[in-house]
């Protein structure tokens, strides 16, 4: 939703008179594409990791259940002297139930499909960024070129999966930190990136504390 809102806001922004220079319009489209590409690739990586984790747990659980099913409970008595046949069968049932739950979660959330869809949009945005970079070098950028580039950008986002507000804000914050690190490294090449990230986190935490404190204050009665 935030992504769609950002896109809608940007379309209105372009339709206004705020940006009159064609090269500025191309740069702004490119900047937005880079920001959204980062978000889509980040979501794709996380979804892919979750998909692999769920699949691995389900596979391990299925193997363990199969081994326990075809084994006798007496095999485990040296390690579990008080183990009974009923308890052993109950353990097998618990393992089978957990595997079933993992399989349902894997099918319900479809992390694999989610990862693939976001990765596809990220690749389309990468191609768009390359095209925008080429257009930036044009001696003359016509209105028709701008219209086609804007139309392509909008088309990509119309077919893109929605980015939740929480992830949108988090990834935007992460992108700002990366940009800040890049600019800082130009000034101080030997700067500690870890220390800079820590300092930025402290600043963000302090800002949140300040906002919550201001919201907690009540206006005095007149």
Secondary structure, 3 states (H helix, E strand, C coil): CHHHHHHHHHHHHHHCCCCCCHHHHHHHHHHHHHHHHHHHHHHHHHHHHHHHHHHHHHHHHHHHHHHHHCCCHHHHCCCCCCCCHHHHHHHHHHHHHHHHHHHHHHHHHCHHHHHHHHHHHHHHHHHHHHHHHHHHCCCCCCHHHHHHHHHHHHHHHHCCCCCCHHHHHHHHHHHHHHHHHHHHHHHCCCCCHHHHHHHHHHHHHHHHHHHHHHHHCCCCCC
